Amino acid sequence: MSDSGVPADNPTSLPATEAAAPAGAYRVLARKYRPNSFEDLIGQEAVVRTVSNAFDTGRIPQAWILTGVRGVGKTTTARILARALNYEMPDGSVKGPSIHMPVHGVHCKAIMESRHMDVLEMDAASHTGVDDVRQINDSVRYAPASARYKVYIIDEVHMLSTAAFNAFLKTLEEPPEHAKFVFATTEIRKVPVTVLSRCQRFDLRRVEADVLMTHLGNIAQKEGVEVEPEALGIIARAAEGSVRDSLSLFDQAIAHAAGLVRADAVRQMLGLADRTRVIELFDALARGDIAAAFAEFRDQYDTGADPVVVLSDLAEFVNFVTRVKIVPAIADNVAFGETERLRGREFATKLSMRALSRMWQMLLKGIAEVQGATRPAAAAEMVLVRIAYAADLPTPDEAIRMIEQGGGGSLPSGGSAPRGAPPAAPSAMASAQSNYSAPVAMTSRGSTMSQPSMARPQPSAAAAPQPDSSVLKITSFPQLVALASEKRDVMTRMALEADVRLVRIEDGKLELALERTASRSLISDLSRKLEQWTGRRWTVVISNEEGQPTLRSQNEAIKNERERVAENDPRVQEVLARFPGAKVMEVRRLAAEPAETDAAIEGAVEPAEEDDDF
């Protein structure tokens, strides 16, 4: 009699699981459903098509190299290639390599179980030296024992040493006819180019989430497991394109659920926040309701959600809304939940691209801050504060347009504080408006977009000096150039002469067209300097109109015209005739030349009657 009161020799005293199956009989889904043929590979249509055409036409290379992230089927594809190269039937009906393998042949089972004597698998992570490669070079000369080809599968080939790679080159370039090589690696950039040039390269891509969902659904039917479609979508997205990761997570979810695999159980298993609650947090931030955002975040945090995970899920949803805004068809992907798709379309319609981009940048920076913070929850709340307060803020060009239209009054509601926060004082708002320096307007085919020049703090209204009654006025472009010379600003004067074409000028407003040689900061610098020189704000406009030629071009034209007139003068022609090879190099006036008029600046050439001054 045992301690529990059950007879020791009673077989019913064993647990039901131990009585039903011996220990260690279970095979994980990743191994149980490993593909055995090219038809079983999912998400790798390009590779299957290329290999199929090569086998059908007999253009089989001596070496392949397979690359991709973990779990996309590199080693499995290598084994399938080895099976296809050595596919034989007992009746001898198959005479050569074939990708059409409806049933297992003579060598198939041993190859797929990695125990065939002619298909040698080597892990380069534990066999990195020259001696390991030398053994391959020595054995490759001998014919296969039973199969059609000797196939060498080298996994993680990038782990080989430089000397080992060099020892491989000769054999890899000219192997015996009975030898084939299949390399697999996750770090293709670490493989020498001399090796890559001797192989056919295949990049195995990440498997799409909807393809993974279909694959997991088929396996669930074969296993007799009930699972919610939303749970499959969560697992597929968490796998990040890896088939092996998705099967491992699905295996874990089946054990975790012990019955129907629900979406909330999968979220709890993965440590993910409820997607609906993440969307509610996003909604509160987008509306600028910081009180609701705090309450939602604290509720998630109290239930065990990691602050970093919450912000990461929030950033993922921001990315989803942005993609839906650009390509609305993305919201039709069944890998996303119904609520996620409906709300994603709604937010994509309401929110602007600038708001989504600003939220993404804040989250990206905030996640790094929370990861390194000693108090992650508090750091995450401060990130939410920044996002909520920036939700309704206008962009700099919109803020300047509001100031110009409102005449310096208070900003509209678009720049208001978030709900639940005290309103800003009028003096603070006025001070914030005064921090914008002169606007720079850019026109494009009749439309105008205003941009601020470099923002800099301005003195307060109480401390500001009284404006000078004698404000300098500039009404012509030569005045502007002369002012730059007077201020000893050589760079600005040279830029005005060579890099800009005047369209029109008024006191306080300048419209220009730029040459390709103009500096990117020329407009903002010019606006700022005009404000300093004249004591008033200037609006500098970039126009698409052609405008007048640059001052340098006009001076060159005037100089050329003077030289032409001089060369046509009879007295000059007589001198040139007496001295063959002579030419007019420069034309100078005998008397002091008066300042050029506006007409001369606009391209007018001085009349030819003035050639008496030569």
BASEVEX-946505 format. One record per residue (C-alpha): x, y, z. Coordinates in pm, whole numbers, plus 50000, padded with zeros to 5 digits. Example, Ala and Ser with C-alpha at 12.3 -4.5 7.8 and 13.67 -1.06 7.14 Angstrom:
NODE      c1      c2      c3
NODE   51230   49550   50780
NODE   51367   49894   50714
***
This chain:
NODE      c1      c2      c3
NODE   50000   50000   50000
NODE   50142   50340   49902
NODE   50128   50657   50106
NODE   49829   50779   49905
NODE   49623   50475   49983
NODE   49648   50326   49635
NODE   49811   49988   49588
NODE   50165   50026   49458
NODE   50120   49754   49201
NODE   49804   49909   49064
NODE   49882   50043   48711
NODE   49602   50295   48736
NODE   49803   50485   48993
NODE   50021   50634   48711
NODE   49919   50972   48565
NODE   49706   50954   48255
NODE   49967   51126   48036
NODE   50241   50883   48136
NODE   50014   50584   48080
NODE   49908   50716   47739
NODE   50247   50796   47588
NODE   50611   50747   47682
NODE   50816   51047   47783
NODE   50981   51238   47499
NODE   50747   51110   47225
NODE   50609   51456   47143
NODE   50764   51644   46849
NODE   50733   52019   46839
NODE   50532   52168   46553
NODE   50842   52327   46397
NODE   50991   51981   46340
NODE   50669   51792   46280
NODE   50558   52018   45995
NODE   50899   52085   45838
NODE   50860   52092   45455
NODE   50971   51783   45263
NODE   50941   51918   44906
NODE   50937   52243   44716
NODE   50556   52236   44714
NODE   50558   52259   45094
NODE   50773   52574   45106
NODE   50566   52886   45178
NODE   50651   53243   45089
NODE   50954   53153   44872
NODE   50796   53143   44527
NODE   51093   53310   44355
NODE   51341   53052   44485
NODE   51115   52759   44397
NODE   51057   52891   44048
NODE   51429   52946   43975
NODE   51532   52605   44107
NODE   51247   52434   43921
NODE   51351   52587   43589
NODE   51715   52496   43653
NODE   51627   52132   43719
NODE   51390   52110   43423
NODE   51652   52248   43182
NODE   51948   52062   43335
NODE   52127   52386   43432
NODE   52220   52272   43783
NODE   52512   52467   43938
NODE   52782   52317   44155
NODE   52704   52538   44457
NODE   52417   52736   44608
NODE   52425   52986   44893
NODE   52100   53053   45082
NODE   52063   53364   45295
NODE   51786   53514   45504
NODE   51672   53581   45860
NODE   51627   53303   46111
NODE   51349   53054   46058
NODE   51265   53115   45691
NODE   51381   52770   45574
NODE   51747   52786   45474
NODE   51851   52446   45614
NODE   51521   52290   45508
NODE   51568   52417   45152
NODE   51922   52277   45150
NODE   51792   51933   45246
NODE   51518   51950   44984
NODE   51783   52035   44725
NODE   51987   51733   44837
NODE   51675   51517   44812
NODE   51594   51646   44463
NODE   51949   51584   44342
NODE   51941   51223   44465
NODE   51574   51140   44405
NODE   51541   50775   44299
NODE   51256   50523   44299
NODE   51303   50155   44377
NODE   51182   50057   44030
NODE   51440   50282   43862
NODE   51179   50500   43691
NODE   51361   50824   43781
NODE   51687   50857   43590
NODE   51814   51199   43704
NODE   51761   51490   43943
NODE   51397   51592   43975
NODE   51200   51841   44179
NODE   50881   51641   44131
NODE   50883   51414   44434
NODE   50524   51304   44507
NODE   50637   51014   44726
NODE   50950   50933   44923
NODE   51222   50769   44721
NODE   51509   50546   44817
NODE   51719   50814   44989
NODE   51456   51072   45086
NODE   51386   50972   45446
NODE   51753   50942   45539
NODE   51834   51279   45376
NODE   51550   51466   45550
NODE   51652   51313   45884
NODE   52014   51420   45826
NODE   52161   51070   45848
NODE   52249   50986   45486
NODE   52614   50895   45436
NODE   52642   51085   45106
NODE   52472   51402   45230
NODE   52709   51554   45483
NODE   52592   51842   45704
NODE   52849   52054   45886
NODE   52792   52335   46133
NODE   53050   52601   46049
NODE   52997   52765   46387
NODE   53175   52471   46555
NODE   53400   52373   46262
NODE   53570   52697   46165
NODE   53928   52597   46087
NODE   54135   52491   45790
NODE   54151   52128   45911
NODE   53773   52094   45883
NODE   53777   52223   45525
NODE   54077   52004   45445
NODE   53873   51696   45540
NODE   53604   51803   45292
NODE   53862   51861   45021
NODE   54006   51513   45080
NODE   53671   51332   45082
NODE   53517   51517   44787
NODE   53741   51327   44544
NODE   53572   50995   44620
NODE   53248   50896   44449
NODE   52925   50868   44651
NODE   52855   50534   44816
NODE   52491   50489   44715
NODE   52338   50819   44603
NODE   52374   51002   44274
NODE   52561   51304   44420
NODE   52765   51384   44723
NODE   52602   51691   44878
NODE   52781   51904   45138
NODE   52549   52125   45343
NODE   52741   52385   45547
NODE   52525   52585   45786
NODE   52629   52931   45913
NODE   52907   52937   45656
NODE   53002   53294   45746
NODE   53161   53156   46067
NODE   53447   52997   45871
NODE   53784   53161   45918
NODE   53957   53349   45638
NODE   54208   53068   45594
NODE   53927   52812   45576
NODE   53750   53015   45306
NODE   54072   53036   45106
NODE   54122   52661   45136
NODE   53772   52612   44994
NODE   53812   52823   44681
NODE   53976   52572   44446
NODE   53742   52286   44534
NODE   53439   52516   44514
NODE   53533   52647   44169
NODE   53615   52311   44009
NODE   53453   52031   44212
NODE   53412   51675   44080
NODE   53098   51610   43880
NODE   52949   51404   44161
NODE   52984   51681   44427
NODE   52743   51964   44510
NODE   52766   52230   44780
NODE   52483   52410   44961
NODE   52573   52694   45198
NODE   52337   52865   45443
NODE   52401   53189   45630
NODE   52226   53471   45810
NODE   52520   53710   45758
NODE   52575   53720   45384
NODE   52798   54028   45410
NODE   53057   53831   45607
NODE   53104   53580   45326
NODE   53398   53673   45099
NODE   53318   53788   44749
NODE   53546   53517   44611
NODE   53308   53258   44757
NODE   52992   53439   44652
NODE   53110   53458   44292
NODE   53137   53078   44280
NODE   52780   53017   44403
NODE   52426   53088   44294
NODE   52277   53313   44560
NODE   51915   53288   44679
NODE   51770   53538   44925
NODE   51491   53376   45125
NODE   51246   53649   45216
NODE   51039   53699   45528
NODE   50701   53531   45507
NODE   50405   53769   45502
NODE   50175   53772   45805
NODE   49866   53666   45608
NODE   50058   53369   45461
NODE   50169   53269   45809
NODE   49809   53295   45933
NODE   49690   53057   45660
NODE   49975   52817   45738
NODE   49900   52820   46111
NODE   49531   52773   46043
NODE   49600   52460   45835
NODE   49820   52318   46110
NODE   49550   52393   46369
NODE   49302   52189   46164
NODE   49546   51898   46139
NODE   49614   51913   46513
NODE   49244   51949   46600
NODE   49301   52277   46783
NODE   49041   52554   46798
NODE   49191   52899   46762
NODE   49056   53249   46711
NODE   49163   53420   46387
NODE   49276   53725   46584
NODE   49506   53503   46790
NODE   49665   53372   46469
NODE   49719   53731   46356
NODE   49894   53821   46682
NODE   50124   53520   46654
NODE   50200   53591   46286
NODE   50294   53952   46357
NODE   50503   53857   46661
NODE   50699   53605   46448
NODE   50821   53890   46220
NODE   50825   53673   45908
NODE   50991   53365   46063
NODE   50803   53039   46006
NODE   50990   52861   46284
NODE   50918   53141   46531
NODE   50548   53134   46443
NODE   50527   52758   46495
NODE   50713   52780   46826
NODE   50481   53056   46948
NODE   50176   52862   46829
NODE   50302   52553   47013
NODE   50340   52761   47328
NODE   49996   52921   47284
NODE   49829   52579   47255
NODE   49990   52470   47580
NODE   49906   52802   47748
NODE   49540   52796   47649
NODE   49472   52426   47722
NODE   49171   52443   47492
NODE   49045   52723   47271
NODE   49334   52954   47183
NODE   49198   53303   47245
NODE   49351   53634   47144
NODE   49361   53773   47497
NODE   49541   53460   47621
NODE   49803   53500   47347
NODE   49853   53865   47439
NODE   49897   53769   47802
NODE   50144   53498   47704
NODE   50351   53737   47489
NODE   50329   54022   47737
NODE   50145   54242   47487
NODE   49891   54505   47578
NODE   49536   54470   47457
NODE   49522   54613   47106
NODE   49193   54788   47176
NODE   49342   54959   47481
NODE   49645   55070   47277
NODE   49406   55225   47025
NODE   49220   55404   47305
NODE   49551   55543   47432
NODE   49635   55659   47081
NODE   49294   55826   47052
NODE   49344   56017   47378
NODE   49687   56137   47268
NODE   49562   56242   46925
NODE   49286   56449   47091
NODE   49533   56603   47335
NODE   49340   56461   47632
NODE   49630   56404   47868
NODE   49407   56313   48163
NODE   49246   56025   47970
NODE   49587   55917   47838
NODE   49728   55908   48193
NODE   49433   55705   48319
NODE   49456   55454   48034
NODE   49833   55413   48070
NODE   49816   55369   48447
NODE   49537   55113   48407
NODE   49752   54912   48164
NODE   50057   54948   48387
NODE   49866   54828   48695
NODE   49756   54516   48508
NODE   50121   54426   48440
NODE   50197   54590   48103
NODE   50559   54693   48048
NODE   50592   55068   47973
NODE   50839   54995   47692
NODE   50596   54744   47539
NODE   50309   54992   47562
NODE   50506   55262   47382
NODE   50631   55008   47125
NODE   50275   54894   47053
NODE   50173   55259   47029
NODE   50451   55325   46778
NODE   50349   55018   46579
NODE   49992   55149   46557
NODE   50118   55493   46449
NODE   50311   55319   46171
NODE   49999   55124   46075
NODE   49784   55439   46054
NODE   50052   55614   45847
NODE   50069   55323   45602
NODE   49689   55317   45575
NODE   49690   55691   45503
NODE   49936   55638   45216
NODE   49800   55304   45089
NODE   49440   55251   45209
NODE   49439   54889   45084
NODE   49669   54792   45373
NODE   49367   54811   45603
NODE   49219   54512   45417
NODE   49492   54278   45543
NODE   49328   54009   45755
NODE   49643   53979   45966
NODE   49518   54287   46153
NODE   49217   54271   46382
NODE   48878   54407   46282
NODE   48893   54687   46540
NODE   49244   54777   46435
NODE   49148   54802   46070
NODE   48832   55010   46130
NODE   48995   55254   46370
NODE   49306   55271   46151
NODE   49095   55393   45857
NODE   48924   55644   46084
NODE   49248   55792   46218
NODE   49408   55794   45873
NODE   49124   56016   45752
NODE   49130   56256   46047
NODE   49502   56298   46123
NODE   49750   56480   45902
NODE   50080   56334   45791
NODE   50274   56592   45993
NODE   50091   56491   46314
NODE   50163   56123   46256
NODE   50528   56190   46171
NODE   50571   56406   46481
NODE   50413   56139   46702
NODE   50638   55871   46550
NODE   50953   56074   46613
NODE   50853   56142   46974
NODE   50778   55776   47039
NODE   51100   55664   46876
NODE   51302   55891   47101
NODE   51083   55821   47403
NODE   51124   55442   47384
NODE   51501   55481   47409
NODE   51458   55715   47707
NODE   51225   55473   47889
NODE   51462   55179   47829
NODE   51744   55364   48003
NODE   51537   55527   48279
NODE   51551   55418   48644
NODE   51173   55472   48667
NODE   51029   55351   48335
NODE   50665   55427   48420
NODE   50737   55792   48506
NODE   50953   55831   48196
NODE   50676   55684   47981
NODE   50423   55929   48130
NODE   50650   56221   48040
NODE   50668   56091   47684
NODE   50287   56083   47673
NODE   50278   56442   47804
NODE   50503   56561   47522
NODE   50292   56384   47259
NODE   49962   56515   47398
NODE   50084   56874   47424
NODE   50217   56861   47068
NODE   49900   56706   46927
NODE   49731   57036   46839
NODE   50037   57255   46792
NODE   50067   57411   46446
NODE   50376   57374   46236
NODE   50607   57679   46219
NODE   50466   57791   45883
NODE   50110   57762   46015
NODE   50202   57953   46329
NODE   50352   58239   46125
NODE   50047   58247   45899
NODE   49825   58273   46207
NODE   50035   58558   46346
NODE   50028   58745   46015
NODE   49654   58700   45972
NODE   49577   58781   46335
NODE   49803   59084   46348
NODE   50002   58952   46641
NODE   49702   58843   46845
NODE   49659   58513   47023
NODE   49688   58187   46834
NODE   49372   58000   46738
NODE   49259   57685   46914
NODE   49501   57477   46709
NODE   49781   57587   46940
NODE   49586   57544   47264
NODE   49702   57327   47551
NODE   49569   56971   47587
NODE   49248   56901   47769
NODE   49288   56883   48140
NODE   49581   57123   48140
NODE   49555   57487   48261
NODE   49540   57744   47980
NODE   49852   57944   47909
NODE   49866   58301   48026
NODE   49814   58571   47761
NODE   50158   58716   47827
NODE   50322   58376   47777
NODE   50137   58328   47449
NODE   50242   58672   47328
NODE   50599   58598   47428
NODE   50588   58270   47237
NODE   50463   58452   46929
NODE   50740   58711   46955
NODE   51003   58435   46938
NODE   50944   58397   46564
NODE   51172   58608   46350
NODE   51099   58736   46002
NODE   50897   58500   45782
NODE   51041   58367   45458
NODE   50776   58300   45195
NODE   50833   58055   44911
NODE   50604   58068   44610
NODE   50545   57787   44364
NODE   50319   57849   44063
NODE   50115   58109   44240
NODE   50092   57932   44576
NODE   50276   58068   44878
NODE   50424   57873   45167
NODE   50569   58064   45458
NODE   50861   57941   45658
NODE   51025   58101   45960
NODE   51382   58202   45951
NODE   51605   58097   46239
NODE   51405   58142   46559
NODE   51570   58351   46824
NODE   51439   58502   47147
NODE   51324   58863   47128
NODE   51323   59110   47416
NODE   50995   59149   47599
NODE   50757   59430   47513
NODE   50830   59617   47836
NODE   51205   59613   47785
NODE   51200   59678   47410
NODE   51340   60017   47308
NODE   51118   60270   47136
NODE   51133   60239   46757
NODE   51341   60500   46577
NODE   51133   60743   46377
NODE   51391   60749   46098
NODE   51357   60397   45957
NODE   51578   60318   45658
NODE   51374   60256   45344
NODE   51497   60057   45045
NODE   51301   60083   44722
NODE   51554   59963   44461
NODE   51791   59674   44420
NODE   52103   59893   44377
NODE   52019   60050   44714
NODE   52017   59704   44867
NODE   52357   59616   44718
NODE   52498   59951   44826
NODE   52367   59890   45179
NODE   52546   59554   45194
NODE   52869   59726   45085
NODE   52816   59995   45343
NODE   52774   59732   45615
NODE   53097   59566   45494
NODE   52912   59239   45437
NODE   53115   59110   45144
NODE   52948   58766   45129
NODE   52597   58909   45109
NODE   52700   59165   44845
NODE   52863   58896   44631
NODE   52555   58672   44667
NODE   52324   58959   44563
NODE   52538   59026   44256
NODE   52591   58669   44136
NODE   52327   58434   44288
NODE   51991   58615   44271
NODE   51772   58755   43995
NODE   51542   59042   44089
NODE   51170   58990   44020
NODE   51030   59290   44210
NODE   51116   59496   44516
NODE   50912   59711   44753
NODE   50996   59862   45086
NODE   50969   59566   45325
NODE   50920   59300   45058
NODE   51167   59144   44818
NODE   51086   58886   44551
NODE   51378   58697   44398
NODE   51465   58405   44176
NODE   51770   58201   44275
NODE   52056   58069   44070
NODE   52173   57711   44122
NODE   52487   57839   44291
NODE   52288   58013   44566
NODE   52335   57897   44924
NODE   52043   57718   45091
NODE   52054   57960   45382
NODE   52071   58272   45163
NODE   51702   58361   45200
NODE   51688   58324   45577
NODE   52020   58507   45620
NODE   51910   58791   45393
NODE   51579   58831   45576
NODE   51753   58840   45912
NODE   52017   59091   45799
NODE   51761   59321   45636
NODE   51573   59330   45964
NODE   51895   59423   46146
NODE   51998   59686   45892
NODE   51662   59856   45842
NODE   51499   59808   46183
NODE   51189   59647   46033
NODE   51079   59304   45923
NODE   51121   59201   45563
NODE   50940   58931   45371
NODE   51174   58763   45125
NODE   50992   58567   44854
NODE   51136   58301   44623
NODE   50951   58311   44292
NODE   50933   58072   43999
NODE   50934   58366   43758
NODE   51243   58417   43544
NODE   51324   58763   43679
NODE   51596   59000   43559
NODE   51950   58881   43490
NODE   52190   58889   43781
NODE   52391   59206   43837
NODE   52705   59024   43734
NODE   52542   58916   43406
NODE   52420   59270   43343
NODE   52767   59414   43406
NODE   52918   59157   43171
NODE   52663   59248   42906
NODE   52739   59619   42944
NODE   53112   59552   42928
NODE   53073   59339   42616
NODE   52860   59604   42451
NODE   53119   59873   42526
NODE   53392   59656   42377
NODE   53180   59592   42068
NODE   53111   59962   42023
NODE   53480   60039   42070
NODE   53586   59779   41815
NODE   53343   59927   41561
NODE   53487   60275   41606
NODE   53682   60375   41287
NODE   53975   60504   41487
NODE   54008   60178   41681
NODE   53975   59974   41363
NODE   54258   60175   41208
NODE   54481   60101   41506
NODE   54391   59729   41493
NODE   54472   59723   41123
NODE   54818   59870   41179
NODE   54897   59618   41455
NODE   54791   59269   41342
NODE   54689   59043   41627
NODE   54596   59329   41858
NODE   54254   59328   42023
NODE   54051   59541   42262
NODE   54108   59411   42617
NODE   53929   59674   42824
NODE   53726   59991   42780
NODE   53760   60266   43040
NODE   53593   60603   43072
NODE   53804   60916   43078
NODE   53567   61089   43322
NODE   53411   60962   43642
NODE   53109   60745   43560
NODE   52788   60837   43740
NODE   52598   60575   43941
NODE   52400   60333   43730
NODE   52032   60394   43712
NODE   51755   60143   43766
NODE   51718   60114   43392
NODE   52081   60008   43360
NODE   52032   59749   43634
NODE   51736   59607   43444
NODE   51960   59533   43148
NODE   51958   59854   42947
NODE   52281   59921   42759
NODE   52427   60266   42740
NODE   52379   60431   42400
NODE   52652   60410   42141
NODE   52681   60790   42116
NODE   52904   60785   42423
NODE   53193   60643   42227
NODE   53338   60996   42209
NODE   53475   60933   42559
NODE   53727   60676   42436
***
